[in-house]
Amino acid sequence: MTLKSTASSGGFRVRNIHQLERALVKLYDLEDRDDLHRLAIFILAHTLVDELLSTAVICNELSAPSQQDLLHRLVAWVTNDVERRHFSRRLDDAKRKRILSANSHRIAKTLNESRNEFIHRHRIPLYKGKKITTDEGLYNCLSEAISIIEDLRKDAARLQESLNKMK
């Protein structure tokens, strides 16, 4: 394979070097732009191999099994995908799909923000201005959380009814 060089001046390639290119060369401790170029080609080649590998495995997985096996795999995949999402993304999905009422969404979002105060900022969470470690703060939180549970119960009943109609 022969490589053609780009426009040059006196045997040297001439091109402005963007400041981000310089930063990447420095960040990754590369010798020069040629090293950066080779690294970029390596990443693109890996991406191509990854895409081709994914396509091959997907086609293989879909070619042999029965419809029931495919359905079982699909359910397992969807379950795994949803479980790996962060709470806030699942909450947004539930809002978008109208699984939760606007009020329940607001409550769940507030609950999550309060939880994050403890987990990420190591502060005792407040719920509506009351410490969650007080009876009043905890009971306010739990009382409001009931609406979330009711919405989810209603959605589960609706799904069950839909499944029963399919049988």
C-alpha positions, 0 to 999 in steps of 0.5 A, spaced: 500 500 500 502 506 498 501 513 502 500 519 498 502 525 502 498 532 503 501 538 500 508 540 503 513 545 503 520 543 502 519 536 503 515 538 510 507 537 511 505 544 513 498 545 517 496 549 522 496 545 529 490 546 533 491 548 540 487 542 542 491 537 538 497 540 542 493 539 549 492 532 547 499 531 545 501 533 552 496 530 556 497 523 553 505 524 553 506 523 545 512 525 541 508 529 536 502 530 531 504 523 528 503 519 534 497 523 535 495 521 528 497 514 529 493 513 536 487 516 533 487 511 527 488 506 532 482 508 536 478 508 529 480 501 528 478 498 534 471 502 534 471 498 527 472 492 530 468 493 535 462 495 531 463 489 526 464 484 532 457 486 535 454 485 528 457 478 528 454 476 535 448 480 534 446 476 527 449 469 530 444 470 536 438 472 532 439 466 527 439 460 531 434 460 537 426 459 537 422 465 538 421 464 545 428 463 547 429 470 543 423 473 547 426 470 554 433 474 552 430 480 550 426 480 557 433 479 560 436 484 556 431 490 557 431 488 565 439 489 565 439 495 561 433 498 566 437 496 572 443 499 570 440 506 569 441 511 574 435 513 578 434 519 575 434 516 568 429 511 570 425 517 573 425 521 567 423 515 563 417 514 568 415 521 567 416 520 559 412 514 559 406 517 564 408 511 569 408 516 574 403 522 575 407 529 575 406 530 583 409 523 584 415 525 579 416 531 583 416 527 590 421 522 587 425 527 585 425 530 591 427 524 595 432 522 590 435 529 591 435 528 599 438 522 598 444 525 594 445 530 600 447 524 604 450 519 599 454 524 595 455 530 600 455 527 607 450 531 610 443 529 613 438 530 608 432 534 609 425 533 606 421 539 606 426 543 610 425 538 616 431 533 617 430 526 615 432 523 622 426 527 626 420 523 626 416 529 623 421 529 617 421 522 616 413 521 616 413 527 611 417 523 606 414 517 607 407 519 607 408 523 600 412 516 598 405 513 598 403 516 592 409 514 588 407 506 590 400 507 588 402 510 581 407 504 580 401 499 583 396 502 578 401 501 572 403 494 574 395 493 574 394 496 567 400 492 564 397 485 567 390 487 564 394 488 557 398 482 558 391 478 560 388 481 553 394 478 549 393 471 552 
